[in-house]
C-alpha cells in the first residue's frame, strides 16, 4: 500500500476503526425501519454494502488517513 511507516499504518487503522465504531454502533439499529424486499434485491444490496465497504474501502481509508497523518506530522 506504500504507507509511510509501520507506526503510521497502525495509527491509520486505529483511527479508521474508531470512525467505524462511532458510525456502526448498535444503538443506531433502533432507527432502522423494516422494509420487505425480495431475496435478489437484498443480496445485491448486501454485496454492495459489505463487499465494497468491508474489502475495498478500508484500504482506501487507511491510505488516506496515512497521507493526512504524515502531512500533519512532517509538515
N, C-alpha and C positions, 0 to 999 in steps of 0.2 A: 504494500500500500504506500510505501515511501514516506512513512511517518518520520518525524524529526528525531525522536529518541524513544527508548522503551518507557521512560518516565512520562513523556507527553502522551504516549499511546495509552498508558494506564489511566492518566488523568482524563483523557478524552472519553474513554469507555465509561469511566465512573460518572462523568458529567452527563453523558448520553443516557445512562441507566437511571440517574436521578430524574432527568426530564421525563423519561418514560414512566417512572413510578408515579410522578405527580399527575400525569395525564391519564393513566390507566388504573387509578386507584379504585378498589371495589365499590366505594360509595358512589362512584359515577354510574354504576349499573342501575341505581334506583331511578334514573331519568330515562332509561331505555324503554321505549314502548314496544309491545309485541305487535308484529305485523305478519300475518300468514303469507308465505311466499312458496313457490314451487321449489323442488329439490335442485333443479338445474340452475335456477337463479341464485339460490343460496350457495351452491358450490362455487359458481363463478365469483360471487361477492367475497366469499371466504378465501378463495385462492388469491384474489387481488389483494385483500387486506393482509392476510397472514403470509402469503408468498412474498409479495413486494415489501411489506412492512417488516417481515421477520428475517429476510435473507439479504435483500439488496440495500434498503435504506440504512441499516446500521453501519455498513461500510462507508457510505457517503457521509453520514452524520459524524462518524469518528474522524474521518479525514478533515471535514470542515471544522470541527472543534479543535483538532490538532493544529490546523493552519491558524486559527484565531489565537490559540494559546501561545504558539510560537511568535506570532506577530506582536502580541502584547508583552511577552516576556523578553524578547530580543529587541523590540522596537525602541 
